[in-house]
Amino acid sequence: MAHAEDLPPSVASIAEYLAMMARGYDNHLKWNEQAKFKADLMNARARWRGVAPEAFAAKLRREGMREEDILELVDWLKRAQAGRRLIPQRTYRDHIFSPPPEAPSGGQGQNSRVW
């Protein structure tokens, strides 16, 4: 069973941010925050590669997000991890949350595009 404490710091801060933004709108996540999340899933795939969906959901629950939004975000996370393509709203297509993804350790698994 994955726990929220198992999340990388950048993923935990994204979960906190999304929950905070939802609280500002009667605990409903707005379309633009959803688009930012989708874009980050696509643009920072390395950040999300090892994230357990159960741990991410647990963190969102602990932050007080409503279950409907949690299920949607976790579904998108699972789709992205399965290699599916998510299409965010055009305005946010290039969005990446700060802090940027943690750099891979070692340098293994890099391709020529990284050089």
Z-matrix of the N, CA and C atoms (Angstrom, degrees):
N
C 1 1.452
C 2 1.528 1 108.78
N 3 1.292 2 117.10 1 122.90
C 4 1.458 3 122.20 2 -179.61
C 5 1.525 4 110.00 3 -80.38
N 6 1.320 5 115.61 4 144.34
C 7 1.461 6 121.19 5 179.78
C 8 1.518 7 109.70 6 -115.96
N 9 1.323 8 115.79 7 156.29
C 10 1.463 9 121.06 8 -179.32
C 11 1.525 10 111.38 9 -59.87
N 12 1.344 11 117.14 10 -26.44
C 13 1.466 12 120.47 11 -179.67
C 14 1.527 13 111.64 12 -69.29
N 15 1.333 14 116.81 13 -16.08
C 16 1.464 15 121.22 14 -178.69
C 17 1.529 16 113.01 15 -79.88
N 18 1.315 17 117.67 16 -2.80
C 19 1.469 18 121.03 17 -176.53
C 20 1.520 19 111.48 18 -78.67
N 21 1.334 20 117.61 19 142.98
C 22 1.465 21 120.25 20 171.50
C 23 1.532 22 109.67 21 -61.42
N 24 1.331 23 118.11 22 152.43
C 25 1.470 24 120.76 23 -177.37
C 26 1.527 25 113.85 24 -55.97
N 27 1.322 26 117.98 25 -39.41
C 28 1.468 27 119.03 26 -178.48
C 29 1.524 28 111.22 27 -67.42
N 30 1.327 29 117.88 28 -36.53
C 31 1.467 30 121.49 29 178.87
C 32 1.525 31 110.05 30 -69.55
N 33 1.333 32 116.92 31 -41.14
C 34 1.466 33 120.54 32 177.79
C 35 1.524 34 110.73 33 -61.82
N 36 1.336 35 117.08 34 -41.02
C 37 1.468 36 119.31 35 -179.83
C 38 1.528 37 111.28 36 -68.85
N 39 1.324 38 118.51 37 -32.40
C 40 1.467 39 121.32 38 176.02
C 41 1.521 40 109.84 39 -66.74
N 42 1.323 41 117.27 40 -42.74
C 43 1.467 42 120.89 41 177.81
C 44 1.529 43 110.28 42 -60.95
N 45 1.325 44 116.99 43 -42.85
C 46 1.468 45 121.00 44 178.63
C 47 1.525 46 110.57 45 -63.47
N 48 1.321 47 116.88 46 -42.77
C 49 1.462 48 121.31 47 179.33
C 50 1.530 49 111.10 48 -62.11
N 51 1.327 50 117.04 49 -47.42
C 52 1.465 51 120.45 50 -178.61
C 53 1.528 52 111.03 51 -61.93
N 54 1.328 53 116.85 52 -41.75
C 55 1.468 54 120.39 53 178.83
C 56 1.527 55 110.72 54 -65.62
N 57 1.328 56 117.05 55 -40.06
C 58 1.467 57 120.92 56 178.60
C 59 1.529 58 110.59 57 -63.00
N 60 1.319 59 116.84 58 -43.60
C 61 1.460 60 120.03 59 179.69
C 62 1.523 61 111.05 60 -65.53
N 63 1.310 62 117.28 61 -37.85
C 64 1.471 63 120.68 62 178.18
C 65 1.526 64 110.50 63 -64.64
N 66 1.336 65 117.09 64 -40.03
C 67 1.474 66 120.04 65 179.09
C 68 1.518 67 111.34 66 -59.31
N 69 1.307 68 117.07 67 -32.21
C 70 1.460 69 121.08 68 -179.95
C 71 1.522 70 113.41 69 -70.09
N 72 1.320 71 116.60 70 -13.35
C 73 1.470 72 121.10 71 -179.15
C 74 1.524 73 110.17 72 -125.87
N 75 1.322 74 115.59 73 52.57
C 76 1.461 75 121.98 74 176.79
C 77 1.527 76 111.03 75 55.77
N 78 1.329 77 115.34 76 39.06
C 79 1.465 78 124.20 77 178.69
C 80 1.528 79 113.33 78 59.70
N 81 1.328 80 116.33 79 35.18
C 82 1.468 81 122.35 80 173.54
C 83 1.526 82 107.85 81 -120.21
N 84 1.303 83 116.83 82 126.46
C 85 1.456 84 120.49 83 179.66
C 86 1.524 85 109.40 84 -76.69
N 87 1.329 86 115.88 85 123.88
C 88 1.465 87 120.92 86 -177.94
C 89 1.528 88 111.25 87 -73.07
N 90 1.328 89 114.61 88 160.10
C 91 1.464 90 122.01 89 -178.28
C 92 1.522 91 112.20 90 -58.33
N 93 1.343 92 117.37 91 -36.31
C 94 1.463 93 118.26 92 -176.49
C 95 1.529 94 111.66 93 -72.32
N 96 1.331 95 117.21 94 -32.66
C 97 1.466 96 119.41 95 176.17
C 98 1.533 97 109.77 96 -70.81
N 99 1.323 98 116.49 97 -35.30
C 100 1.462 99 120.33 98 174.80
C 101 1.527 100 110.20 99 -62.93
N 102 1.328 101 116.53 100 -42.37
C 103 1.469 102 121.06 101 179.63
C 104 1.525 103 110.94 102 -64.36
N 105 1.335 104 117.47 103 -39.28
C 106 1.466 105 120.87 104 177.64
C 107 1.526 106 110.37 105 -62.68
N 108 1.331 107 115.95 106 -41.80
C 109 1.462 108 120.10 107 179.81
C 110 1.532 109 110.81 108 -64.25
N 111 1.321 110 116.84 109 -46.02
C 112 1.468 111 120.64 110 178.04
C 113 1.530 112 110.46 111 -58.87
N 114 1.326 113 116.43 112 -44.68
C 115 1.465 114 120.33 113 -178.97
C 116 1.521 115 110.76 114 -62.48
N 117 1.331 116 117.16 115 -42.14
C 118 1.459 117 119.49 116 179.46
C 119 1.529 118 110.70 117 -65.14
N 120 1.322 119 116.97 118 -37.86
C 121 1.466 120 119.76 119 176.28
C 122 1.527 121 111.21 120 -59.13
N 123 1.328 122 116.86 121 -36.86
C 124 1.461 123 121.14 122 -178.32
C 125 1.529 124 112.15 123 -83.28
N 126 1.324 125 117.60 124 -38.20
C 127 1.463 126 121.60 125 -173.04
C 128 1.523 127 113.80 126 -89.18
N 129 1.314 128 117.39 127 -18.55
C 130 1.468 129 121.30 128 -179.85
C 131 1.527 130 108.83 129 -129.07
N 132 1.312 131 116.00 130 54.18
C 133 1.473 132 120.77 131 -175.77
C 134 1.525 133 112.54 132 -55.75
N 135 1.320 134 117.44 133 -35.88
C 136 1.467 135 120.44 134 -178.86
C 137 1.528 136 111.37 135 -61.50
N 138 1.320 137 116.87 136 -33.00
C 139 1.466 138 120.96 137 179.97
C 140 1.532 139 110.50 138 -61.73
N 141 1.328 140 116.36 139 -37.91
C 142 1.464 141 121.94 140 -171.01
C 143 1.523 142 113.59 141 -97.06
N 144 1.318 143 117.37 142 -9.31
C 145 1.462 144 121.52 143 -172.38
C 146 1.528 145 112.86 144 -55.25
N 147 1.301 146 118.85 145 -46.56
C 148 1.467 147 121.08 146 -175.71
C 149 1.514 148 114.87 147 -99.40
N 150 1.318 149 117.52 148 10.59
C 151 1.467 150 120.89 149 -176.55
C 152 1.527 151 110.08 150 -80.37
N 153 1.323 152 115.80 151 125.52
C 154 1.466 153 120.36 152 176.88
C 155 1.528 154 108.73 153 -76.42
N 156 1.328 155 117.85 154 123.16
C 157 1.464 156 120.02 155 179.60
C 158 1.529 157 112.98 156 -55.19
N 159 1.340 158 117.16 157 -34.87
C 160 1.463 159 120.72 158 179.46
C 161 1.528 160 111.10 159 -65.71
N 162 1.334 161 116.87 160 -38.86
C 163 1.467 162 120.75 161 178.92
C 164 1.526 163 110.48 162 -68.02
N 165 1.330 164 116.64 163 -40.05
C 166 1.465 165 120.62 164 178.26
C 167 1.526 166 110.02 165 -63.97
N 168 1.336 167 116.84 166 -43.88
C 169 1.467 168 120.98 167 178.24
C 170 1.526 169 110.81 168 -62.76
N 171 1.331 170 117.17 169 -40.74
C 172 1.469 171 120.75 170 179.32
C 173 1.525 172 110.90 171 -62.27
N 174 1.321 173 116.78 172 -40.95
C 175 1.471 174 120.85 173 178.77
C 176 1.526 175 110.29 174 -64.28
N 177 1.326 176 117.50 175 -44.31
C 178 1.465 177 120.83 176 178.98
C 179 1.529 178 110.94 177 -62.57
N 180 1.336 179 117.33 178 -40.60
C 181 1.474 180 120.78 179 177.84
C 182 1.521 181 110.51 180 -63.22
N 183 1.332 182 115.93 181 -43.84
C 184 1.463 183 120.09 182 -179.98
C 185 1.531 184 110.76 183 -61.74
N 186 1.323 185 116.39 184 -32.14
C 187 1.467 186 120.79 185 178.96
C 188 1.525 187 112.18 186 -80.03
N 189 1.331 188 117.67 187 -6.22
C 190 1.460 189 120.84 188 174.29
C 191 1.518 190 115.84 189 92.86
N 192 1.314 191 117.53 190 15.82
C 193 1.464 192 119.71 191 179.83
C 194 1.524 193 109.97 192 -73.62
N 195 1.327 194 116.20 193 148.30
C 196 1.467 195 119.60 194 -179.65
C 197 1.526 196 110.31 195 -72.43
N 198 1.311 197 115.05 196 150.88
C 199 1.464 198 122.22 197 -172.81
C 200 1.531 199 112.60 198 -61.10
N 201 1.305 200 117.85 199 -37.48
C 202 1.470 201 121.07 200 -179.50
C 203 1.527 202 111.41 201 -59.00
N 204 1.328 203 116.38 202 -44.44
C 205 1.467 204 120.28 203 178.49
C 206 1.529 205 111.11 204 -68.84
N 207 1.327 206 116.81 205 -38.95
C 208 1.467 207 120.44 206 178.97
C 209 1.523 208 110.41 207 -59.65
N 210 1.323 209 116.32 208 -46.89
C 211 1.466 210 120.04 209 -179.02
C 212 1.521 211 111.70 210 -60.95
N 213 1.327 212 116.53 211 -39.02
C 214 1.465 213 120.15 212 179.73
C 215 1.529 214 111.16 213 -67.44
N 216 1.334 215 117.25 214 -45.82
C 217 1.464 216 120.84 215 -179.67
C 218 1.529 217 111.11 216 -63.81
N 219 1.319 218 116.81 217 -42.87
C 220 1.466 219 120.41 218 -179.95
C 221 1.530 220 110.69 219 -66.57
N 222 1.322 221 117.12 220 -36.80
C 223 1.464 222 120.21 221 176.31
C 224 1.525 223 110.41 222 -61.17
N 225 1.328 224 117.27 223 -44.80
C 226 1.468 225 120.49 224 178.03
C 227 1.522 226 110.97 225 -63.49
N 228 1.336 227 116.85 226 -40.04
C 229 1.463 228 120.53 227 177.93
C 230 1.531 229 110.32 228 -60.11
N 231 1.319 230 116.96 229 -46.58
C 232 1.472 231 120.65 230 179.58
C 233 1.525 232 111.32 231 -63.03
N 234 1.314 233 116.76 232 -40.73
C 235 1.471 234 120.10 233 178.70
C 236 1.522 235 111.03 234 -62.86
N 237 1.336 236 116.44 235 -44.90
C 238 1.463 237 120.35 236 179.82
C 239 1.527 238 110.51 237 -63.30
N 240 1.331 239 116.85 238 -41.41
C 241 1.461 240 120.13 239 179.56
C 242 1.525 241 111.81 240 -66.80
N 243 1.324 242 116.86 241 -25.56
C 244 1.467 243 121.24 242 177.95
C 245 1.527 244 111.99 243 -83.52
N 246 1.341 245 116.41 244 0.21
C 247 1.458 246 120.18 245 178.24
C 248 1.512 247 114.48 246 92.62
N 249 1.321 248 116.92 247 4.51
C 250 1.462 249 120.10 248 179.20
C 251 1.522 250 109.59 249 -74.20
N 252 1.300 251 116.17 250 154.95
C 253 1.461 252 122.37 251 -179.67
C 254 1.524 253 109.06 252 -99.72
N 255 1.326 254 115.99 253 128.84
C 256 1.459 255 122.09 254 175.93
C 257 1.521 256 107.78 255 -105.33
N 258 1.310 257 116.65 256 141.91
C 259 1.461 258 120.15 257 -177.77
C 260 1.524 259 109.22 258 -114.80
N 261 1.339 260 116.71 259 103.40
C 262 1.464 261 119.76 260 177.74
C 263 1.524 262 111.28 261 -78.34
N 264 1.309 263 115.39 262 165.05
C 265 1.462 264 121.56 263 175.22
C 266 1.532 265 108.68 264 -54.40
N 267 1.315 266 117.00 265 142.10
C 268 1.464 267 122.74 266 -173.76
C 269 1.534 268 113.12 267 -51.88
N 270 1.310 269 117.63 268 -41.28
C 271 1.467 270 121.69 269 -177.33
C 272 1.525 271 112.07 270 -58.28
N 273 1.319 272 117.38 271 -32.52
C 274 1.467 273 121.70 272 -174.15
C 275 1.524 274 112.89 273 -107.96
N 276 1.307 275 118.52 274 11.27
C 277 1.461 276 122.32 275 -173.26
C 278 1.533 277 113.54 276 -56.10
N 279 1.327 278 118.42 277 -32.28
C 280 1.469 279 121.59 278 -177.77
C 281 1.521 280 113.37 279 -100.18
N 282 1.312 281 117.61 280 9.61
C 283 1.468 282 121.77 281 -174.91
C 284 1.530 283 111.73 282 -67.87
N 285 1.330 284 115.29 283 138.78
C 286 1.464 285 123.13 284 170.22
C 287 1.520 286 106.32 285 -136.01
N 288 1.331 287 116.71 286 128.21
C 289 1.457 288 120.80 287 179.07
C 290 1.518 289 110.77 288 -67.05
N 291 1.323 290 115.58 289 149.24
C 292 1.460 291 122.05 290 170.85
C 293 1.514 292 107.12 291 -94.05
N 294 1.297 293 119.46 292 145.65
C 295 1.453 294 126.86 293 -2.49
C 296 1.523 295 110.46 294 -71.88
N 297 1.333 296 115.77 295 156.56
C 298 1.461 297 118.70 296 178.45
C 299 1.526 298 109.96 297 -61.34
N 300 1.307 299 117.48 298 161.00
C 301 1.471 300 120.20 299 -179.01
C 302 1.520 301 111.74 300 -55.79
N 303 1.331 302 115.33 301 148.14
C 304 1.457 303 120.20 302 177.41
C 305 1.521 304 108.54 303 -63.01
N 306 1.313 305 116.38 304 137.86
C 307 1.466 306 120.79 305 179.96
C 308 1.521 307 109.08 306 -66.83
N 309 1.321 308 117.35 307 139.35
C 310 1.463 309 118.89 308 177.89
C 311 1.518 310 110.23 309 -64.00
N 312 1.312 311 116.54 310 138.58
C 313 1.456 312 119.82 311 -179.25
C 314 1.522 313 110.06 312 -80.52
N 315 1.297 314 115.16 313 144.10
C 316 1.456 315 120.11 314 175.09
C 317 1.505 316 114.97 315 89.85
N 318 1.279 317 119.61 316 -47.46
C 319 1.449 318 121.52 317 -176.41
C 320 1.515 319 112.47 318 100.75
N 321 1.321 320 117.56 319 0.81
C 322 1.453 321 119.60 320 176.83
C 323 1.515 322 109.25 321 -76.71
N 324 1.296 323 115.02 322 151.92
C 325 1.448 324 119.70 323 177.21
C 326 1.512 325 113.79 324 81.93
N 327 1.330 326 117.72 325 7.20
C 328 1.452 327 119.98 326 178.32
C 329 1.519 328 109.05 327 -88.88
N 330 1.321 329 115.58 328 153.86
C 331 1.457 330 119.49 329 178.10
C 332 1.520 331 109.58 330 -117.68
N 333 1.310 332 116.91 331 -178.17
C 334 1.457 333 121.28 332 -174.74
C 335 1.523 334 113.00 333 -64.77
N 336 1.326 335 118.23 334 -21.91
C 337 1.464 336 119.39 335 178.60
C 338 1.527 337 111.78 336 -68.09
N 339 1.318 338 116.98 337 -26.74
C 340 1.456 339 121.54 338 -179.83
C 341 1.523 340 110.42 339 -75.25
N 342 1.335 341 118.23 340 -30.61
C 343 1.450 342 122.20 341 -177.20
C 344 1.474 343 108.31 342 -69.35
